[in-house]
């Protein structure tokens, strides 16, 4: 691979951290940007907030390619401010690739949901500036299943509970899969302008996922999920995230698999059932 400096935004987060570690494992020079200054070992650290234009510019200085994952903030004005700062810094640095992880599939047309529309608006701002953007749209992360509110019932009652219908096929993928897709998108020069729905070759239902570890699936009530999440993430973020699950239940194509992306990026993610069965906390 060509030696170049890579910037990973939100490198202290689960998604950004996975991307930074994958790039480092490939021997690539990585700068990680985070509010805490904490980044994976081996990465250069740039501390700051996306709301600070000077800190963002400093993070982009000398960078050729960047991975963009926004924090769990869904206020439209705030996110648009983040996007403008990223846009200005990327233009100043003359980056040759921005890989933007929307952290969600995006439905066709305006949805009215901040979790979807703030990300759509951010990508629009970057593209309108003529930046070389590749948009990655993951479905649902398998790593969400490692949360205590999932692992507790799974260990105690062999119940896999999640706020999606039991019979809904979902293109689950792990943070490690996301990192592999991001690496491929960062180094492939033929993808500018692409918007790619990420996931494995085949989507699986909640029932099928639970059966892989000898459990039964329970479609958690989304309102109950939102209430529990609000205690950790705050009511605004919880409401925005819960709305994505309600939309997925109503639009059964939103989280579907798109196998064409696998050949395009040359990535073969771990099948969801295989990933779950390999987790020590998921075994009987």
C-alpha atoms as an extended CHARMM CRD file, in Angstrom:
* protein
*
       284  EXT
         1         1  UNK       CA              0.0000000000        0.0000000000        0.0000000000  PROA      1               0.0000000000
         2         2  UNK       CA              1.0640000000        3.5750000000       -0.5880000000  PROA      2               0.0000000000
         3         3  UNK       CA              2.4930000000        5.2250000000        2.5150000000  PROA      3               0.0000000000
         4         4  UNK       CA              0.3300000000        8.1770000000        3.4860000000  PROA      4               0.0000000000
         5         5  UNK       CA             -0.8930000000        9.7620000000        6.6570000000  PROA      5               0.0000000000
         6         6  UNK       CA             -4.3900000000        8.7340000000        7.6860000000  PROA      6               0.0000000000
         7         7  UNK       CA             -6.6120000000       10.6900000000       10.0530000000  PROA      7               0.0000000000
         8         8  UNK       CA             -9.3000000000        8.8830000000       12.0700000000  PROA      8               0.0000000000
         9         9  UNK       CA            -11.9190000000       11.1360000000       13.6290000000  PROA      9               0.0000000000
        10        10  UNK       CA            -13.5690000000        9.9840000000       16.8540000000  PROA      10              0.0000000000
        11        11  UNK       CA            -10.6620000000        7.5790000000       17.3530000000  PROA      11              0.0000000000
        12        12  UNK       CA            -11.4970000000        7.0780000000       21.0310000000  PROA      12              0.0000000000
        13        13  UNK       CA            -14.9200000000        5.6760000000       20.1230000000  PROA      13              0.0000000000
        14        14  UNK       CA            -15.7590000000        2.0490000000       19.3950000000  PROA      14              0.0000000000
        15        15  UNK       CA            -16.1410000000        2.5600000000       15.6390000000  PROA      15              0.0000000000
        16        16  UNK       CA            -13.2880000000        5.0010000000       15.1150000000  PROA      16              0.0000000000
        17        17  UNK       CA            -11.0340000000        2.9920000000       17.4100000000  PROA      17              0.0000000000
        18        18  UNK       CA            -11.6280000000       -0.1510000000       15.3650000000  PROA      18              0.0000000000
        19        19  UNK       CA            -10.7170000000        1.7310000000       12.1840000000  PROA      19              0.0000000000
        20        20  UNK       CA             -7.5340000000        3.1480000000       13.7130000000  PROA      20              0.0000000000
        21        21  UNK       CA             -6.4220000000       -0.2780000000       14.9410000000  PROA      21              0.0000000000
        22        22  UNK       CA             -7.0080000000       -1.8320000000       11.5170000000  PROA      22              0.0000000000
        23        23  UNK       CA             -4.9560000000        0.8530000000        9.7860000000  PROA      23              0.0000000000
        24        24  UNK       CA             -2.1680000000        0.4760000000       12.3280000000  PROA      24              0.0000000000
        25        25  UNK       CA             -2.1870000000       -3.2990000000       11.8310000000  PROA      25              0.0000000000
        26        26  UNK       CA             -1.5060000000       -2.6340000000        8.1460000000  PROA      26              0.0000000000
        27        27  UNK       CA              1.5450000000       -0.5740000000        9.0960000000  PROA      27              0.0000000000
        28        28  UNK       CA             -0.0660000000        2.7070000000        8.0500000000  PROA      28              0.0000000000
        29        29  UNK       CA              0.6960000000        6.0380000000        9.7690000000  PROA      29              0.0000000000
        30        30  UNK       CA             -2.3770000000        7.0820000000       11.7330000000  PROA      30              0.0000000000
        31        31  UNK       CA             -3.3630000000       10.2460000000       13.5550000000  PROA      31              0.0000000000
        32        32  UNK       CA             -6.3390000000        9.8510000000       15.8700000000  PROA      32              0.0000000000
        33        33  UNK       CA             -8.5720000000       12.8090000000       16.7510000000  PROA      33              0.0000000000
        34        34  UNK       CA            -10.6750000000       12.6990000000       19.9160000000  PROA      34              0.0000000000
        35        35  UNK       CA            -11.9940000000       14.9450000000       22.6360000000  PROA      35              0.0000000000
        36        36  UNK       CA            -10.0300000000       13.0520000000       25.2940000000  PROA      36              0.0000000000
        37        37  UNK       CA             -6.7960000000       12.6750000000       23.3710000000  PROA      37              0.0000000000
        38        38  UNK       CA             -7.0210000000        8.9300000000       24.0030000000  PROA      38              0.0000000000
        39        39  UNK       CA             -6.3270000000        6.9220000000       20.8490000000  PROA      39              0.0000000000
        40        40  UNK       CA             -5.2470000000        3.3380000000       20.1050000000  PROA      40              0.0000000000
        41        41  UNK       CA             -1.6150000000        2.5610000000       20.8940000000  PROA      41              0.0000000000
        42        42  UNK       CA              0.6390000000        3.3860000000       17.9850000000  PROA      42              0.0000000000
        43        43  UNK       CA             -1.4460000000        6.2720000000       16.6680000000  PROA      43              0.0000000000
        44        44  UNK       CA             -0.4180000000        9.9010000000       16.9450000000  PROA      44              0.0000000000
        45        45  UNK       CA             -2.8760000000       11.8030000000       19.1190000000  PROA      45              0.0000000000
        46        46  UNK       CA             -4.6920000000       15.0090000000       18.1930000000  PROA      46              0.0000000000
        47        47  UNK       CA             -6.9680000000       16.3080000000       20.9200000000  PROA      47              0.0000000000
        48        48  UNK       CA             -9.9460000000       18.5130000000       20.2530000000  PROA      48              0.0000000000
        49        49  UNK       CA            -13.6450000000       18.8300000000       19.5490000000  PROA      49              0.0000000000
        50        50  UNK       CA            -15.3030000000       18.8460000000       16.1330000000  PROA      50              0.0000000000
        51        51  UNK       CA            -16.9860000000       22.1100000000       17.1000000000  PROA      51              0.0000000000
        52        52  UNK       CA            -13.5490000000       23.8080000000       17.2540000000  PROA      52              0.0000000000
        53        53  UNK       CA            -12.5030000000       24.7510000000       13.6890000000  PROA      53              0.0000000000
        54        54  UNK       CA             -8.8640000000       25.3760000000       14.6230000000  PROA      54              0.0000000000
        55        55  UNK       CA             -8.5240000000       22.0090000000       16.3620000000  PROA      55              0.0000000000
        56        56  UNK       CA            -10.0460000000       20.2530000000       13.3500000000  PROA      56              0.0000000000
        57        57  UNK       CA             -7.7130000000       22.0940000000       10.9680000000  PROA      57              0.0000000000
        58        58  UNK       CA             -4.7160000000       21.1130000000       13.0750000000  PROA      58              0.0000000000
        59        59  UNK       CA             -5.8390000000       17.4740000000       13.0260000000  PROA      59              0.0000000000
        60        60  UNK       CA             -6.0940000000       17.5120000000        9.2170000000  PROA      60              0.0000000000
        61        61  UNK       CA             -2.7240000000       19.2200000000        8.6610000000  PROA      61              0.0000000000
        62        62  UNK       CA             -0.5270000000       17.0070000000        6.4780000000  PROA      62              0.0000000000
        63        63  UNK       CA             -3.2450000000       14.3570000000        6.1310000000  PROA      63              0.0000000000
        64        64  UNK       CA             -4.0080000000       12.7410000000        2.7840000000  PROA      64              0.0000000000
        65        65  UNK       CA             -6.9540000000       10.4880000000        3.6650000000  PROA      65              0.0000000000
        66        66  UNK       CA             -9.4320000000       10.5590000000        6.5260000000  PROA      66              0.0000000000
        67        67  UNK       CA            -12.0440000000        8.3560000000        8.1700000000  PROA      67              0.0000000000
        68        68  UNK       CA            -15.0130000000       10.3490000000        9.4720000000  PROA      68              0.0000000000
        69        69  UNK       CA            -17.3400000000        9.0250000000       12.1660000000  PROA      69              0.0000000000
        70        70  UNK       CA            -19.4090000000       11.6120000000       14.0060000000  PROA      70              0.0000000000
        71        71  UNK       CA            -20.1920000000       11.3620000000       17.7290000000  PROA      71              0.0000000000
        72        72  UNK       CA            -23.6720000000       10.3940000000       18.9300000000  PROA      72              0.0000000000
        73        73  UNK       CA            -24.9700000000       13.9420000000       18.5840000000  PROA      73              0.0000000000
        74        74  UNK       CA            -28.1600000000       14.5290000000       16.6180000000  PROA      74              0.0000000000
        75        75  UNK       CA            -28.8510000000       18.2400000000       16.9640000000  PROA      75              0.0000000000
        76        76  UNK       CA            -29.0110000000       19.4690000000       13.3410000000  PROA      76              0.0000000000
        77        77  UNK       CA            -27.2220000000       22.7820000000       13.9120000000  PROA      77              0.0000000000
        78        78  UNK       CA            -24.4360000000       21.1380000000       15.9050000000  PROA      78              0.0000000000
        79        79  UNK       CA            -23.8360000000       18.3920000000       13.3640000000  PROA      79              0.0000000000
        80        80  UNK       CA            -23.8800000000       20.8530000000       10.4650000000  PROA      80              0.0000000000
        81        81  UNK       CA            -21.2320000000       22.8290000000       12.3490000000  PROA      81              0.0000000000
        82        82  UNK       CA            -19.1160000000       19.6800000000       12.6450000000  PROA      82              0.0000000000
        83        83  UNK       CA            -19.5050000000       19.0380000000        8.9200000000  PROA      83              0.0000000000
        84        84  UNK       CA            -18.5280000000       22.5910000000        7.9630000000  PROA      84              0.0000000000
        85        85  UNK       CA            -15.4080000000       22.4010000000       10.1130000000  PROA      85              0.0000000000
        86        86  UNK       CA            -14.4550000000       19.0530000000        8.5670000000  PROA      86              0.0000000000
        87        87  UNK       CA            -15.1470000000       20.4530000000        5.1010000000  PROA      87              0.0000000000
        88        88  UNK       CA            -12.9600000000       23.5140000000        5.6270000000  PROA      88              0.0000000000
        89        89  UNK       CA            -10.1160000000       21.5360000000        7.1870000000  PROA      89              0.0000000000
        90        90  UNK       CA            -10.1980000000       18.8710000000        4.4740000000  PROA      90              0.0000000000
        91        91  UNK       CA            -10.1460000000       21.5010000000        1.7340000000  PROA      91              0.0000000000
        92        92  UNK       CA             -7.2180000000       23.2890000000        3.3560000000  PROA      92              0.0000000000
        93        93  UNK       CA             -5.2980000000       20.0210000000        3.7200000000  PROA      93              0.0000000000
        94        94  UNK       CA             -6.1140000000       18.9540000000        0.1550000000  PROA      94              0.0000000000
        95        95  UNK       CA             -7.2060000000       15.4680000000        1.1940000000  PROA      95              0.0000000000
        96        96  UNK       CA             -7.5690000000       12.8890000000       -1.5650000000  PROA      96              0.0000000000
        97        97  UNK       CA            -10.2340000000       10.7860000000        0.1660000000  PROA      97              0.0000000000
        98        98  UNK       CA            -12.8390000000       11.1870000000        2.9180000000  PROA      98              0.0000000000
        99        99  UNK       CA            -14.5650000000        7.9880000000        3.9980000000  PROA      99              0.0000000000
       100       100  UNK       CA            -17.6940000000        8.9620000000        5.9210000000  PROA      100             0.0000000000
       101       101  UNK       CA            -19.3880000000        6.3950000000        8.1290000000  PROA      101             0.0000000000
       102       102  UNK       CA            -23.0360000000        7.3950000000        8.5910000000  PROA      102             0.0000000000
       103       103  UNK       CA            -23.3710000000        4.7290000000       11.3490000000  PROA      103             0.0000000000
       104       104  UNK       CA            -26.7980000000        3.9190000000        9.8790000000  PROA      104             0.0000000000
       105       105  UNK       CA            -28.4570000000        2.9700000000        6.6460000000  PROA      105             0.0000000000
       106       106  UNK       CA            -30.1970000000        6.0260000000        5.2350000000  PROA      106             0.0000000000
       107       107  UNK       CA            -33.7660000000        5.6490000000        3.9630000000  PROA      107             0.0000000000
       108       108  UNK       CA            -34.8140000000        7.0650000000        0.6160000000  PROA      108             0.0000000000
       109       109  UNK       CA            -36.2030000000       10.5790000000        0.9400000000  PROA      109             0.0000000000
       110       110  UNK       CA            -36.4460000000       12.7620000000        3.9950000000  PROA      110             0.0000000000
       111       111  UNK       CA            -37.3810000000       10.7290000000        7.0670000000  PROA      111             0.0000000000
       112       112  UNK       CA            -37.7760000000       13.4250000000        9.7050000000  PROA      112             0.0000000000
       113       113  UNK       CA            -35.4830000000       11.4040000000       11.9920000000  PROA      113             0.0000000000
       114       114  UNK       CA            -32.3980000000       13.2680000000       13.3080000000  PROA      114             0.0000000000
       115       115  UNK       CA            -30.2420000000       10.1090000000       13.3670000000  PROA      115             0.0000000000
       116       116  UNK       CA            -30.7220000000        9.7720000000        9.6130000000  PROA      116             0.0000000000
       117       117  UNK       CA            -31.0610000000       13.3750000000        8.5060000000  PROA      117             0.0000000000
       118       118  UNK       CA            -28.1180000000       14.8860000000       10.4000000000  PROA      118             0.0000000000
       119       119  UNK       CA            -25.8350000000       12.3390000000        8.7160000000  PROA      119             0.0000000000
       120       120  UNK       CA            -27.4070000000       12.9120000000        5.3300000000  PROA      120             0.0000000000
       121       121  UNK       CA            -26.9080000000       16.6580000000        5.7670000000  PROA      121             0.0000000000
       122       122  UNK       CA            -23.2720000000       16.2070000000        6.8270000000  PROA      122             0.0000000000
       123       123  UNK       CA            -22.4870000000       14.1480000000        3.7210000000  PROA      123             0.0000000000
       124       124  UNK       CA            -24.2990000000       16.7000000000        1.5620000000  PROA      124             0.0000000000
       125       125  UNK       CA            -22.1330000000       19.5230000000        2.9410000000  PROA      125             0.0000000000
       126       126  UNK       CA            -18.9280000000       17.5920000000        2.2170000000  PROA      126             0.0000000000
       127       127  UNK       CA            -19.9930000000       16.5630000000       -1.2800000000  PROA      127             0.0000000000
       128       128  UNK       CA            -21.1850000000       20.0710000000       -2.1800000000  PROA      128             0.0000000000
       129       129  UNK       CA            -17.6490000000       21.3250000000       -1.5540000000  PROA      129             0.0000000000
       130       130  UNK       CA            -16.3060000000       18.9460000000       -4.1940000000  PROA      130             0.0000000000
       131       131  UNK       CA            -14.5100000000       16.7560000000       -1.6810000000  PROA      131             0.0000000000
       132       132  UNK       CA            -13.7150000000       13.1430000000       -2.7050000000  PROA      132             0.0000000000
       133       133  UNK       CA            -16.2410000000       11.4130000000       -0.4430000000  PROA      133             0.0000000000
       134       134  UNK       CA            -17.0380000000        7.7280000000       -0.0980000000  PROA      134             0.0000000000
       135       135  UNK       CA            -20.0930000000        7.1040000000        2.0830000000  PROA      135             0.0000000000
       136       136  UNK       CA            -20.3250000000        3.9090000000        4.1280000000  PROA      136             0.0000000000
       137       137  UNK       CA            -23.7440000000        2.9650000000        5.5000000000  PROA      137             0.0000000000
       138       138  UNK       CA            -23.6390000000        0.0900000000        8.0100000000  PROA      138             0.0000000000
       139       139  UNK       CA            -26.8280000000       -1.6330000000        9.0940000000  PROA      139             0.0000000000
       140       140  UNK       CA            -26.6310000000       -2.7730000000       12.7520000000  PROA      140             0.0000000000
       141       141  UNK       CA            -23.4940000000       -3.5810000000       14.7270000000  PROA      141             0.0000000000
       142       142  UNK       CA            -23.0650000000       -7.0260000000       16.2290000000  PROA      142             0.0000000000
       143       143  UNK       CA            -21.0240000000       -5.3540000000       18.9690000000  PROA      143             0.0000000000
       144       144  UNK       CA            -24.2840000000       -3.8750000000       20.2830000000  PROA      144             0.0000000000
       145       145  UNK       CA            -25.0770000000       -7.3920000000       21.4720000000  PROA      145             0.0000000000
       146       146  UNK       CA            -22.2010000000       -7.1650000000       23.9650000000  PROA      146             0.0000000000
       147       147  UNK       CA            -24.0890000000       -4.5370000000       25.9790000000  PROA      147             0.0000000000
       148       148  UNK       CA            -25.0030000000       -5.6620000000       29.5210000000  PROA      148             0.0000000000
       149       149  UNK       CA            -28.7340000000       -5.3600000000       28.8030000000  PROA      149             0.0000000000
       150       150  UNK       CA            -28.2440000000       -8.0320000000       26.1200000000  PROA      150             0.0000000000
       151       151  UNK       CA            -25.6270000000      -10.2750000000       27.7260000000  PROA      151             0.0000000000
       152       152  UNK       CA            -27.4680000000      -10.4410000000       31.0700000000  PROA      152             0.0000000000
       153       153  UNK       CA            -30.6800000000      -12.0640000000       29.7640000000  PROA      153             0.0000000000
       154       154  UNK       CA            -28.6400000000      -14.1760000000       27.3460000000  PROA      154             0.0000000000
       155       155  UNK       CA            -26.5150000000      -15.6430000000       30.1380000000  PROA      155             0.0000000000
       156       156  UNK       CA            -29.3020000000      -15.9750000000       32.7140000000  PROA      156             0.0000000000
       157       157  UNK       CA            -32.2680000000      -17.0510000000       30.5970000000  PROA      157             0.0000000000
       158       158  UNK       CA            -30.8380000000      -17.8920000000       27.1490000000  PROA      158             0.0000000000
       159       159  UNK       CA            -32.8720000000      -15.0100000000       25.7320000000  PROA      159             0.0000000000
       160       160  UNK       CA            -31.3970000000      -12.7510000000       23.0510000000  PROA      160             0.0000000000
       161       161  UNK       CA            -33.3350000000       -9.4840000000       23.3300000000  PROA      161             0.0000000000
       162       162  UNK       CA            -33.0290000000       -6.6700000000       20.8070000000  PROA      162             0.0000000000
       163       163  UNK       CA            -35.3990000000       -3.9000000000       19.5910000000  PROA      163             0.0000000000
       164       164  UNK       CA            -35.9760000000       -5.3650000000       16.1100000000  PROA      164             0.0000000000
       165       165  UNK       CA            -38.6760000000       -7.8050000000       14.9160000000  PROA      165             0.0000000000
       166       166  UNK       CA            -37.7570000000      -11.4900000000       15.2400000000  PROA      166             0.0000000000
       167       167  UNK       CA            -38.3990000000      -12.1980000000       11.5530000000  PROA      167             0.0000000000
       168       168  UNK       CA            -36.6280000000       -9.1380000000       10.1180000000  PROA      168             0.0000000000
       169       169  UNK       CA            -33.5610000000      -10.0160000000        7.9990000000  PROA      169             0.0000000000
       170       170  UNK       CA            -30.7020000000       -7.7510000000        9.1140000000  PROA      170             0.0000000000
       171       171  UNK       CA            -27.2410000000       -7.2450000000        7.6050000000  PROA      171             0.0000000000
       172       172  UNK       CA            -25.4630000000       -7.3580000000       10.9620000000  PROA      172             0.0000000000
       173       173  UNK       CA            -21.7460000000       -6.5410000000       10.9280000000  PROA      173             0.0000000000
       174       174  UNK       CA            -19.0440000000       -6.0560000000       13.5420000000  PROA      174             0.0000000000
       175       175  UNK       CA            -16.8350000000       -3.0660000000       14.2240000000  PROA      175             0.0000000000
       176       176  UNK       CA            -13.9550000000       -5.1290000000       12.8380000000  PROA      176             0.0000000000
       177       177  UNK       CA            -15.9440000000       -5.5830000000        9.6080000000  PROA      177             0.0000000000
       178       178  UNK       CA            -16.5380000000       -1.8300000000        9.4930000000  PROA      178             0.0000000000
       179       179  UNK       CA            -12.7960000000       -1.2750000000        9.8690000000  PROA      179             0.0000000000
       180       180  UNK       CA            -12.0470000000       -3.6520000000        6.9890000000  PROA      180             0.0000000000
       181       181  UNK       CA            -14.5680000000       -1.8750000000        4.7520000000  PROA      181             0.0000000000
       182       182  UNK       CA            -13.1590000000        1.5180000000        5.7660000000  PROA      182             0.0000000000
       183       183  UNK       CA             -9.5860000000        0.4760000000        4.9730000000  PROA      183             0.0000000000
       184       184  UNK       CA            -10.6670000000       -0.7550000000        1.5420000000  PROA      184             0.0000000000
       185       185  UNK       CA            -12.5460000000        2.4800000000        0.8420000000  PROA      185             0.0000000000
       186       186  UNK       CA             -9.6140000000        4.6190000000        1.9790000000  PROA      186             0.0000000000
       187       187  UNK       CA             -7.0610000000        3.0160000000       -0.3380000000  PROA      187             0.0000000000
       188       188  UNK       CA             -9.2250000000        2.2800000000       -3.4110000000  PROA      188             0.0000000000
       189       189  UNK       CA             -8.9950000000        5.2830000000       -5.7310000000  PROA      189             0.0000000000
       190       190  UNK       CA            -11.9590000000        4.2490000000       -7.8680000000  PROA      190             0.0000000000
       191       191  UNK       CA            -14.7820000000        4.8190000000       -5.4120000000  PROA      191             0.0000000000
       192       192  UNK       CA            -15.1970000000        8.5930000000       -5.2260000000  PROA      192             0.0000000000
       193       193  UNK       CA            -18.8630000000        9.5300000000       -4.9580000000  PROA      193             0.0000000000
       194       194  UNK       CA            -20.0060000000        6.0380000000       -3.9220000000  PROA      194             0.0000000000
       195       195  UNK       CA            -22.6310000000        5.4220000000       -1.2110000000  PROA      195             0.0000000000
       196       196  UNK       CA            -22.3070000000        1.8160000000       -0.0580000000  PROA      196             0.0000000000
       197       197  UNK       CA            -24.6490000000       -0.2330000000        2.1430000000  PROA      197             0.0000000000
       198       198  UNK       CA            -22.4080000000       -2.4150000000        4.2950000000  PROA      198             0.0000000000
       199       199  UNK       CA            -23.0750000000       -5.8730000000        5.6580000000  PROA      199             0.0000000000
       200       200  UNK       CA            -22.4150000000       -9.5730000000        5.1460000000  PROA      200             0.0000000000
       201       201  UNK       CA            -23.3860000000      -11.5800000000        2.0890000000  PROA      201             0.0000000000
       202       202  UNK       CA            -26.6130000000      -12.7710000000        3.7030000000  PROA      202             0.0000000000
       203       203  UNK       CA            -28.8660000000      -11.0380000000        6.2050000000  PROA      203             0.0000000000
       204       204  UNK       CA            -30.1300000000      -13.0550000000        9.1660000000  PROA      204             0.0000000000
       205       205  UNK       CA            -33.1780000000      -12.6920000000       11.3780000000  PROA      205             0.0000000000
       206       206  UNK       CA            -33.1230000000      -12.2890000000       15.1290000000  PROA      206             0.0000000000
       207       207  UNK       CA            -34.5140000000      -15.8040000000       15.4870000000  PROA      207             0.0000000000
       208       208  UNK       CA            -31.6820000000      -17.2370000000       13.3600000000  PROA      208             0.0000000000
       209       209  UNK       CA            -29.0920000000      -15.2820000000       15.3090000000  PROA      209             0.0000000000
       210       210  UNK       CA            -30.4060000000      -16.5320000000       18.6400000000  PROA      210             0.0000000000
       211       211  UNK       CA            -30.5160000000      -20.1280000000       17.4290000000  PROA      211             0.0000000000
       212       212  UNK       CA            -26.7880000000      -19.9400000000       16.6800000000  PROA      212             0.0000000000
       213       213  UNK       CA            -26.1200000000      -19.7970000000       20.4290000000  PROA      213             0.0000000000
       214       214  UNK       CA            -28.9680000000      -21.9970000000       21.6280000000  PROA      214             0.0000000000
       215       215  UNK       CA            -31.1680000000      -19.1090000000       22.7140000000  PROA      215             0.0000000000
       216       216  UNK       CA            -34.5810000000      -17.7830000000       21.8600000000  PROA      216             0.0000000000
       217       217  UNK       CA            -35.0920000000      -14.3190000000       20.4340000000  PROA      217             0.0000000000
       218       218  UNK       CA            -37.1960000000      -11.6220000000       22.0800000000  PROA      218             0.0000000000
       219       219  UNK       CA            -38.1500000000       -8.4950000000       20.1560000000  PROA      219             0.0000000000
       220       220  UNK       CA            -37.6160000000       -5.8680000000       22.8370000000  PROA      220             0.0000000000
       221       221  UNK       CA            -40.1890000000       -3.0960000000       23.0830000000  PROA      221             0.0000000000
       222       222  UNK       CA            -38.5960000000       -0.0490000000       21.4390000000  PROA      222             0.0000000000
       223       223  UNK       CA            -40.0690000000        2.3860000000       23.9540000000  PROA      223             0.0000000000
       224       224  UNK       CA            -38.6110000000        0.3760000000       26.8320000000  PROA      224             0.0000000000
       225       225  UNK       CA            -35.2720000000        0.3300000000       24.9970000000  PROA      225             0.0000000000
       226       226  UNK       CA            -35.4150000000        4.1050000000       24.5390000000  PROA      226             0.0000000000
       227       227  UNK       CA            -36.1500000000        4.6740000000       28.2320000000  PROA      227             0.0000000000
       228       228  UNK       CA            -33.2160000000        2.5160000000       29.3050000000  PROA      228             0.0000000000
       229       229  UNK       CA            -30.8500000000        4.1210000000       26.7950000000  PROA      229             0.0000000000
       230       230  UNK       CA            -31.8320000000        7.6410000000       27.8770000000  PROA      230             0.0000000000
       231       231  UNK       CA            -30.2610000000        7.0130000000       31.2760000000  PROA      231             0.0000000000
       232       232  UNK       CA            -26.8900000000        6.4940000000       29.5690000000  PROA      232             0.0000000000
       233       233  UNK       CA            -26.9260000000        8.5400000000       26.3740000000  PROA      233             0.0000000000
       234       234  UNK       CA            -29.4530000000       11.2430000000       27.2640000000  PROA      234             0.0000000000
       235       235  UNK       CA            -33.0380000000       11.6240000000       26.0480000000  PROA      235             0.0000000000
       236       236  UNK       CA            -32.2430000000       13.3120000000       22.7200000000  PROA      236             0.0000000000
       237       237  UNK       CA            -29.7730000000       10.6560000000       21.5840000000  PROA      237             0.0000000000
       238       238  UNK       CA            -31.9830000000        7.8490000000       22.8870000000  PROA      238             0.0000000000
       239       239  UNK       CA            -35.0150000000        9.1580000000       20.9980000000  PROA      239             0.0000000000
       240       240  UNK       CA            -33.0130000000        9.5160000000       17.7820000000  PROA      240             0.0000000000
       241       241  UNK       CA            -31.5860000000        5.9990000000       18.0110000000  PROA      241             0.0000000000
       242       242  UNK       CA            -34.9310000000        4.4460000000       18.9360000000  PROA      242             0.0000000000
       243       243  UNK       CA            -36.4660000000        6.1020000000       15.8750000000  PROA      243             0.0000000000
       244       244  UNK       CA            -34.0300000000        4.2080000000       13.6440000000  PROA      244             0.0000000000
       245       245  UNK       CA            -35.3000000000        0.8870000000       15.0050000000  PROA      245             0.0000000000
       246       246  UNK       CA            -38.9150000000        1.9190000000       14.4980000000  PROA      246             0.0000000000
       247       247  UNK       CA            -38.1210000000        2.8680000000       10.9190000000  PROA      247             0.0000000000
       248       248  UNK       CA            -36.3230000000       -0.4380000000       10.2980000000  PROA      248             0.0000000000
       249       249  UNK       CA            -39.3520000000       -2.3640000000       11.5320000000  PROA      249             0.0000000000
       250       250  UNK       CA            -41.6240000000       -0.3930000000        9.1950000000  PROA      250             0.0000000000
       251       251  UNK       CA            -39.2780000000       -0.4230000000        6.1790000000  PROA      251             0.0000000000
       252       252  UNK       CA            -38.1400000000       -4.0310000000        5.9360000000  PROA      252             0.0000000000
       253       253  UNK       CA            -35.6580000000       -3.2980000000        3.1460000000  PROA      253             0.0000000000
       254       254  UNK       CA            -33.6620000000       -0.7210000000        5.1090000000  PROA      254             0.0000000000
       255       255  UNK       CA            -31.3070000000       -3.2110000000        6.7910000000  PROA      255             0.0000000000
       256       256  UNK       CA            -31.1200000000       -5.7370000000        3.9330000000  PROA      256             0.0000000000
       257       257  UNK       CA            -27.8630000000       -7.2410000000        2.6560000000  PROA      257             0.0000000000
       258       258  UNK       CA            -26.1800000000       -5.9230000000       -0.4900000000  PROA      258             0.0000000000
       259       259  UNK       CA            -23.6840000000       -8.5950000000       -1.6380000000  PROA      259             0.0000000000
       260       260  UNK       CA            -22.4350000000       -6.4560000000       -4.5460000000  PROA      260             0.0000000000
       261       261  UNK       CA            -20.5290000000       -4.2540000000       -2.1020000000  PROA      261             0.0000000000
       262       262  UNK       CA            -18.3820000000       -7.2120000000       -0.9990000000  PROA      262             0.0000000000
       263       263  UNK       CA            -16.8480000000       -7.7050000000       -4.4330000000  PROA      263             0.0000000000
       264       264  UNK       CA            -16.5270000000       -3.9720000000       -4.9760000000  PROA      264             0.0000000000
       265       265  UNK       CA            -14.4510000000       -3.5460000000       -1.8090000000  PROA      265             0.0000000000
       266       266  UNK       CA            -12.9220000000       -7.0310000000       -1.7010000000  PROA      266             0.0000000000
       267       267  UNK       CA            -14.0610000000       -7.5820000000        1.8830000000  PROA      267             0.0000000000
       268       268  UNK       CA            -15.5870000000      -10.7490000000        3.3240000000  PROA      268             0.0000000000
       269       269  UNK       CA            -17.0740000000       -9.9740000000        6.7410000000  PROA      269             0.0000000000
       270       270  UNK       CA            -17.6280000000      -12.6500000000        9.3620000000  PROA      270             0.0000000000
       271       271  UNK       CA            -21.1220000000      -14.1940000000        9.0530000000  PROA      271             0.0000000000
       272       272  UNK       CA            -23.2630000000      -12.8600000000       11.9380000000  PROA      272             0.0000000000
       273       273  UNK       CA            -24.0700000000      -16.2920000000       13.3810000000  PROA      273             0.0000000000
       274       274  UNK       CA            -20.4000000000      -17.2550000000       13.3170000000  PROA      274             0.0000000000
       275       275  UNK       CA            -19.4030000000      -14.0060000000       15.0250000000  PROA      275             0.0000000000
       276       276  UNK       CA            -21.9610000000      -14.3980000000       17.8010000000  PROA      276             0.0000000000
       277       277  UNK       CA            -21.2050000000      -18.0800000000       18.4080000000  PROA      277             0.0000000000
       278       278  UNK       CA            -17.5090000000      -17.1840000000       18.8610000000  PROA      278             0.0000000000
       279       279  UNK       CA            -18.1790000000      -14.7490000000       21.7050000000  PROA      279             0.0000000000
       280       280  UNK       CA            -17.4640000000      -16.3000000000       25.1300000000  PROA      280             0.0000000000
       281       281  UNK       CA            -20.3080000000      -14.3770000000       26.7370000000  PROA      281             0.0000000000
       282       282  UNK       CA            -22.7900000000      -15.8220000000       24.2300000000  PROA      282             0.0000000000
       283       283  UNK       CA            -22.0520000000      -19.4960000000       24.8180000000  PROA      283             0.0000000000
       284       284  UNK       CA            -24.3480000000      -21.6600000000       26.9980000000  PROA      284             0.0000000000
